[in-house]
Amino acid sequence: MMSRDSCKASNNGMDKNSRPFEVMALADACIDLIVTGDVRPRFRQVEQFVDDFSPQLGGSGAIFACQLARLGASAAVVGWVGSDLFGDFVLSELGKSGVDIARMKKHPTVKTCVGLALSERNDRAILTYAGTLDVPSPVDLNPELLDSCRHWHIAAYFLMRHLRPAWKGWLDLCRRSGVTTSLDTNWDPQERWEGVVELLPLIDVFLPNEAEALAISRQTDVFSAAHSLAQHGSLVVIKRGENGALAAKGDRLWELRAPESQIKPNHIVDTTGAGDNFDAGFLRAWLRAENIDDCLTLAHKCAVSSLGYAGGIAGQICESGIASTKL
């Protein structure tokens, strides 16, 4: 890890490719307690059996960074966990995946964010204790971070509420520093979808899913949404689940139709993290300047691979195979 002084000194004429990390993100790191089974919770003290449970590393930015690292990219995360067992678990899982955690901090009084997910075959319900998810603030966006990375990814835009007012200035600084950018907002719990369109002129790659794209664009079909969002300058990549994905830039359109053989509903264990793994696959190829069709293909492969495992990281693709064989 470079010291602050060495970063300052080396930034005079620093070549972008000499920066140590390909991608950096402020991660919404948490632990996901995933419960699987074809049941719905019932009150009045009704007890029901489930099929299984599993503690997993969670958080959009954390899952994204792990998949990038396993694809061979140098990835680092910034953020917070609590000084507790769950925080230790999060940092351990990030480290085992090859993600640099030198910039992760432990909060002395706030507990690590926890998500309790009840996962069905094609959907999930989530209860979240925010904890350290609410700790990140504009102070964490130290401009010196940009001396160390070539690309900055924004995840969980709507969940990390204190950062929203700072992102426009940060993205402008990224652009002036020669750092490319991407954004995956995830779902807006308040369903207001405010502030995103204003950021798009400063975003290189925008990665919503279909429902998010429709809500943000105020359009009624995915192709109109892609066209509308692409007019703001970003490369727009829309995740469509079993229907594949499409990308739009200006008036150009690319579409990936998912072969039926790639997604078998009976083999889907958990959808957690599939979209984050898609993001990582797409950006891994995009940062290597591959064509958009190949970017979509790798992205879709990463998303599908994670569906057969609980959580977002166990089924991630490694350069040498599937992550679950290494954990």
C-alpha positions as CSV (number, residue, x, y, z in Angstrom):
1,M,0.0,0.0,0.0
2,M,1.4,3.4,-1.0
3,S,1.7,6.1,1.7
4,R,-0.2,9.4,1.3
5,D,3.1,11.2,0.7
6,S,4.2,8.7,-2.0
7,C,0.8,9.0,-3.6
8,K,1.2,12.8,-3.8
9,A,4.7,12.6,-5.1
10,S,3.9,10.0,-7.7
11,N,0.8,11.7,-9.0
12,N,2.8,14.3,-10.8
13,G,2.4,13.0,-14.3
14,M,1.3,9.6,-13.0
15,D,0.2,7.3,-15.9
16,K,-3.2,5.8,-15.3
17,N,-1.9,2.3,-16.0
18,S,0.7,2.6,-13.2
19,R,-2.0,3.0,-10.5
20,P,-2.0,-0.2,-8.4
21,F,-5.7,-1.0,-8.5
22,E,-7.9,-1.5,-11.6
23,V,-11.1,-0.9,-9.7
24,M,-12.0,0.6,-6.3
25,A,-15.4,1.0,-4.7
26,L,-16.9,2.3,-1.4
27,A,-18.5,-1.0,-0.4
28,D,-21.8,-1.5,1.5
29,A,-20.2,-4.5,3.1
30,C,-22.5,-6.6,5.4
31,I,-23.3,-10.1,6.3
32,D,-26.3,-11.8,4.7
33,L,-28.1,-14.5,6.7
34,I,-29.8,-16.4,3.9
35,V,-32.7,-18.7,4.7
36,T,-34.0,-20.9,1.9
37,G,-37.3,-22.6,1.7
38,D,-40.8,-22.4,0.1
39,V,-42.4,-20.7,3.1
40,R,-43.7,-17.3,4.0
41,P,-43.3,-15.9,7.6
42,R,-46.5,-16.0,9.7
43,F,-47.0,-14.2,12.9
44,R,-49.0,-15.4,16.0
45,Q,-46.0,-17.5,17.0
46,V,-46.4,-19.9,14.0
47,E,-43.3,-22.0,13.7
48,Q,-42.3,-23.3,10.3
49,F,-39.4,-25.4,9.0
50,V,-37.0,-24.1,6.2
51,D,-34.7,-26.0,4.0
52,D,-31.4,-24.5,4.9
53,F,-29.5,-21.3,6.2
54,S,-26.2,-19.9,5.4
55,P,-24.1,-16.9,6.5
56,Q,-22.6,-15.1,3.5
57,L,-20.7,-12.0,2.7
58,G,-23.2,-9.5,1.4
59,G,-23.4,-6.0,0.0
60,S,-23.5,-5.0,-3.6
61,G,-20.1,-3.4,-3.7
62,A,-18.5,-6.2,-1.7
63,I,-19.9,-9.0,-3.9
64,F,-18.9,-7.0,-7.0
65,A,-15.3,-6.5,-5.8
66,C,-14.9,-10.2,-5.0
67,Q,-16.0,-11.3,-8.4
68,L,-13.7,-8.8,-10.1
69,A,-10.8,-10.1,-8.0
70,R,-11.6,-13.7,-8.9
71,L,-11.6,-12.7,-12.5
72,G,-8.0,-11.5,-12.1
73,A,-8.6,-7.8,-11.6
74,S,-6.9,-5.9,-8.9
75,A,-9.7,-4.6,-6.7
76,A,-9.9,-2.6,-3.5
77,V,-12.7,-1.5,-1.2
78,V,-13.2,1.4,1.1
79,G,-15.8,1.3,3.9
80,W,-16.8,0.3,7.4
81,V,-17.7,-2.7,9.5
82,G,-18.4,-3.0,13.2
83,S,-15.9,-4.2,15.8
84,D,-17.7,-7.5,16.1
85,L,-17.7,-11.1,14.9
86,F,-19.7,-10.2,11.8
87,G,-17.2,-7.5,10.9
88,D,-14.4,-10.0,11.2
89,F,-16.3,-12.4,9.0
90,V,-16.8,-9.7,6.3
91,L,-13.2,-8.8,6.2
92,S,-12.1,-12.4,6.1
93,E,-14.3,-13.2,3.2
94,L,-13.2,-10.1,1.2
95,G,-9.5,-11.0,1.9
96,K,-10.0,-14.7,0.9
97,S,-11.4,-13.5,-2.4
98,G,-8.3,-11.4,-3.2
99,V,-9.8,-8.0,-2.5
100,D,-7.6,-5.4,-0.9
101,I,-9.1,-4.4,2.5
102,A,-6.4,-2.0,3.7
103,R,-8.9,0.9,3.5
104,M,-11.7,-0.8,5.4
105,K,-12.2,0.5,9.0
106,K,-13.9,-0.9,12.1
107,H,-16.4,1.3,13.9
108,P,-16.1,1.2,17.7
109,T,-19.8,1.5,18.5
110,V,-21.9,0.8,15.4
111,K,-22.6,-2.9,14.6
112,T,-21.9,-4.5,11.2
113,C,-24.8,-4.3,8.8
114,V,-26.9,-7.5,8.7
115,G,-29.4,-8.6,6.0
116,L,-31.8,-11.4,6.8
117,A,-32.9,-12.8,3.5
118,L,-35.7,-15.4,2.9
119,S,-34.9,-16.8,-0.5
120,E,-37.3,-18.6,-2.8
121,R,-36.5,-20.1,-6.2
122,N,-36.9,-16.9,-8.2
123,D,-37.2,-14.1,-5.6
124,R,-36.2,-13.1,-2.1
125,A,-37.4,-10.9,0.8
126,I,-34.9,-9.0,2.8
127,L,-34.9,-7.5,6.3
128,T,-31.9,-5.2,6.9
129,Y,-30.3,-3.8,10.0
130,A,-28.4,-0.8,8.6
131,G,-25.7,-0.5,11.2
132,T,-22.4,0.4,9.5
133,L,-24.3,0.9,6.2
134,D,-25.2,4.4,7.5
135,V,-21.7,5.3,8.6
136,P,-20.0,6.2,5.2
137,S,-20.0,9.9,4.6
138,P,-18.3,12.3,2.2
139,V,-15.3,12.3,4.5
140,D,-14.6,8.8,3.3
141,L,-14.2,10.0,-0.3
142,N,-10.6,11.2,0.1
143,P,-9.4,12.6,-3.3
144,E,-6.1,10.8,-2.7
145,L,-7.9,7.5,-3.3
146,L,-8.0,8.4,-7.0
147,D,-4.2,8.2,-7.1
148,S,-4.5,4.5,-6.6
149,C,-7.2,3.4,-9.0
150,R,-8.1,3.4,-12.7
151,H,-11.9,2.9,-12.3
152,W,-14.4,3.8,-9.6
153,H,-17.6,1.9,-9.1
154,I,-20.6,3.2,-7.2
155,A,-22.8,0.5,-5.7
156,A,-25.9,0.8,-3.4
157,Y,-26.5,4.4,-4.3
158,F,-29.9,4.6,-2.6
159,L,-28.8,2.7,0.5
160,M,-25.8,4.7,1.5
161,R,-27.9,7.8,2.0
162,H,-25.2,10.2,3.4
163,L,-23.1,9.9,0.3
164,R,-25.7,10.9,-2.2
165,P,-25.0,14.7,-2.1
166,A,-21.3,14.0,-2.6
167,W,-21.4,11.8,-5.7
168,K,-21.7,14.5,-8.3
169,G,-18.6,16.3,-7.1
170,W,-16.7,13.0,-6.7
171,L,-17.6,11.9,-10.2
172,D,-16.4,15.2,-11.6
173,L,-13.1,14.7,-9.8
174,C,-12.9,11.2,-11.2
175,R,-13.3,12.5,-14.7
176,R,-10.6,15.2,-14.2
177,S,-8.3,12.6,-12.7
178,G,-8.7,10.2,-15.7
179,V,-10.6,7.6,-13.6
180,T,-13.5,5.9,-15.4
181,T,-16.7,5.3,-13.5
182,S,-19.7,3.0,-13.3
183,L,-23.0,3.0,-11.3
184,D,-25.4,0.4,-10.1
185,T,-28.1,2.1,-8.0
186,N,-29.8,-1.1,-6.7
187,W,-33.4,-0.7,-5.6
188,D,-34.7,2.5,-4.1
189,P,-36.5,1.6,-0.8
190,Q,-38.4,4.9,-1.0
191,E,-39.2,4.3,-4.7
192,R,-38.5,8.0,-5.5
193,W,-35.6,7.3,-7.9
194,E,-34.2,10.8,-7.5
195,G,-30.8,12.2,-8.4
196,V,-29.7,9.4,-10.8
197,V,-30.4,11.1,-14.2
198,E,-28.3,14.1,-13.1
199,L,-25.3,11.8,-12.5
200,L,-25.4,10.0,-15.9
201,P,-23.4,12.6,-17.9
202,L,-20.5,11.8,-15.5
203,I,-20.9,8.0,-15.6
204,D,-19.2,5.9,-18.2
205,V,-21.2,2.7,-17.6
206,F,-24.7,2.6,-16.0
207,L,-25.8,-0.9,-14.9
208,P,-29.5,-1.0,-13.7
209,N,-31.7,-4.0,-13.8
210,E,-34.9,-3.8,-15.9
211,A,-37.2,-2.7,-13.1
212,E,-34.7,0.0,-12.0
213,A,-34.2,1.2,-15.6
214,L,-38.0,1.5,-16.1
215,A,-38.4,3.4,-12.8
216,I,-35.5,5.8,-13.4
217,S,-36.4,6.6,-17.0
218,R,-40.2,6.7,-16.4
219,Q,-40.6,4.6,-19.5
220,T,-43.0,1.6,-19.9
221,D,-40.8,-0.8,-21.9
222,V,-37.1,-1.8,-21.6
223,F,-36.1,-0.7,-25.1
224,S,-37.5,2.8,-24.6
225,A,-35.8,3.0,-21.2
226,A,-32.5,2.0,-22.7
227,H,-32.7,4.6,-25.4
228,S,-33.9,7.3,-23.0
229,L,-31.1,6.7,-20.5
230,A,-28.4,6.4,-23.2
231,Q,-29.2,10.0,-24.4
232,H,-27.4,11.3,-21.2
233,G,-24.0,10.0,-22.5
234,S,-23.4,6.8,-20.5
235,L,-23.1,3.3,-21.9
236,V,-26.3,1.8,-20.4
237,V,-26.4,-1.9,-19.6
238,I,-29.7,-3.3,-18.5
239,K,-29.9,-6.7,-16.7
240,R,-33.0,-8.7,-17.7
241,G,-32.6,-11.9,-15.8
242,E,-33.8,-14.9,-17.8
243,N,-34.3,-12.6,-20.7
244,G,-30.6,-11.8,-21.0
245,A,-29.4,-8.2,-21.2
246,L,-29.2,-5.3,-23.5
247,A,-26.8,-2.3,-23.9
248,A,-27.3,1.1,-25.4
249,K,-24.9,4.0,-26.3
250,G,-26.4,6.9,-28.1
251,D,-28.5,5.4,-30.8
252,R,-26.7,2.0,-30.9
253,L,-28.2,-1.1,-29.3
254,W,-26.7,-4.5,-28.4
255,E,-28.8,-7.4,-27.1
256,L,-27.9,-10.6,-25.5
257,R,-30.6,-13.2,-25.5
258,A,-30.0,-15.8,-22.8
259,P,-30.2,-19.4,-24.2
260,E,-32.9,-21.3,-22.2
261,S,-30.2,-24.0,-21.4
262,Q,-28.2,-21.4,-19.4
263,I,-30.8,-20.7,-16.7
264,K,-32.7,-23.7,-15.5
265,P,-35.3,-22.7,-12.8
266,N,-35.0,-26.0,-11.0
267,H,-31.3,-25.4,-10.5
268,I,-31.7,-21.9,-9.1
269,V,-30.7,-21.9,-5.4
270,D,-30.5,-18.1,-4.7
271,T,-30.6,-15.0,-6.8
272,T,-28.6,-12.9,-4.2
273,G,-25.7,-11.1,-5.9
274,A,-26.4,-12.2,-9.5
275,G,-26.7,-8.6,-10.6
276,D,-23.5,-7.6,-8.8
277,N,-21.6,-10.5,-10.4
278,F,-23.0,-9.4,-13.8
279,D,-21.6,-5.9,-13.2
280,A,-18.2,-7.3,-12.4
281,G,-18.1,-9.6,-15.4
282,F,-19.1,-6.7,-17.7
283,L,-16.6,-4.3,-16.3
284,R,-13.8,-6.8,-16.3
285,A,-14.2,-7.2,-20.1
286,W,-15.0,-3.5,-20.7
287,L,-11.8,-2.4,-18.9
288,R,-9.9,-4.7,-21.2
289,A,-11.5,-2.9,-24.2
290,E,-13.4,-5.9,-25.4
291,N,-16.4,-5.4,-27.7
292,I,-19.8,-5.0,-26.1
293,D,-21.1,-8.4,-27.2
294,D,-18.2,-10.1,-25.4
295,C,-18.7,-7.9,-22.3
296,L,-22.3,-8.9,-22.2
297,T,-21.4,-12.6,-22.6
298,L,-18.9,-12.6,-19.7
299,A,-21.4,-10.6,-17.5
300,H,-24.2,-13.0,-18.1
301,K,-21.9,-16.0,-17.5
302,C,-20.9,-14.5,-14.1
303,A,-24.6,-13.9,-13.2
304,V,-25.8,-17.3,-14.1
305,S,-22.9,-19.1,-12.3
306,S,-23.9,-17.6,-8.9
307,L,-27.5,-18.7,-9.2
308,G,-26.7,-22.3,-8.2
309,Y,-25.3,-21.4,-4.8
310,A,-26.5,-19.7,-1.6
311,G,-25.3,-16.1,-1.4
312,G,-23.5,-14.0,-3.9
313,I,-19.9,-15.2,-3.8
314,A,-19.8,-19.0,-3.5
315,G,-20.6,-19.6,-7.2
316,Q,-18.4,-16.8,-8.6
317,I,-16.3,-17.6,-11.6
318,C,-12.5,-17.7,-11.0
319,E,-9.9,-17.6,-13.7
320,S,-9.4,-21.3,-12.9
321,G,-13.0,-22.4,-12.2
322,I,-15.9,-21.8,-9.8
323,A,-15.1,-20.1,-6.4
324,S,-16.9,-22.7,-4.3
325,T,-14.2,-25.2,-5.1
326,K,-11.7,-22.9,-3.4
327,L,-13.6,-21.8,-0.3
